[in-house]
């Protein structure tokens, strides 16, 4: 690990210029990105900037707890995106989207970063598109034709495909393309959708989400992130929000494809296949998993699940409690409405069953042996939060 350009390793609030200083004179850069859409987009932005600067690099995707020290090389410059605060450059992604920091660092390096990719990262992180620290990203993206319109944020031009496989929300027909097609048929939509038609689709989708028998009061607010999307005429996916949805899915489902997408390679078809597979599994688990309610915690147990995505949707659309936990045969994910030490609890619970885990104040992930009793992990998590 290089130390000559180290300016922010261990600093919880590095600036974009700190990151640029670490990378400017690098001979080779190794990037470790957390397996989520924001960190994946940030890694792509940095890697593209390094390409423009003629600096070779390697990008890989990891889980909470992974570090770059597993493959040390004294002369390499290391970058941790959402992971490994001991790296030469660290983008924490907890208070400011990593994509914002990466975009600004790329500019400081003299590169021309893609604002649409950066905005997709912002959206994937659950932040408002163009809000707060990402306002300048939206301004740059507008110069490239990004516009807001009525409707639902999906990655494809096919409405039924997009609504059925979106993981921005969970509706009664989520995961079932045929059911979505039937619902859309009742709307009598024109062949070419105008703003009014898009509004009707958005209203139908919002009602399908909030009107489900098991929907919580929180769902009415949570579905807003899928509505009134930003169109992306020159991006691989139809809207910023849909782009974000795909990044989240591939980061966890097929990280190699995710890296290819973030680097700007032609991996659209593979990414959409991964997104569909991910969504179908997620929505099936939400519909069929075994749930239990505890003081402050709503838990779902299942044989197999993309645990982090299920936990987020469980929290936003089904959980009557502020913390949602999903436990499968060999992994677990948790998501909280507000900061409540979730990552620490996940790390403690994982260690208690001989696994590994970690996270942030509002989300966490753990992996453990498939022979582990899921009830044992649930009990360990509850005890860690007590």
Secondary structure, DSSP 8 states (H G I E B T S, - for coil): ---TT-S-TT-TT--HHHHHHHHHT-SEEEEEEESSHHHHHHHHHHHHHHHHHT-EEEEEEE-TT--GGGG--TT-EEEEESS-TTSSEEE--SSS-HHHHHHHHHHHTT----HHHHHHHHHHTT--TT-GGGHHHHHHHHTTT-EE-SSB--SSS-HHHHHHH--S---TTTT-HHHHHHHHHTTT--SS--HHHHHHHHHHHHHHHHTSTT--THHHHHGGGGBS-EE-TTSSSSBHHHHHHHHHHHHHH-HHHHHHHHTT-S-HHHHHHHHHHHHHHHHHHHHH-EEEEETTEEEEE-SS--HHHHHHHHHHHT-SSSEEEEE-SSEEEEEESS-S-HHHHHHHHHHHTT-EEEE-SSEEEEE--TTS-HHHHHHHHHHHH-
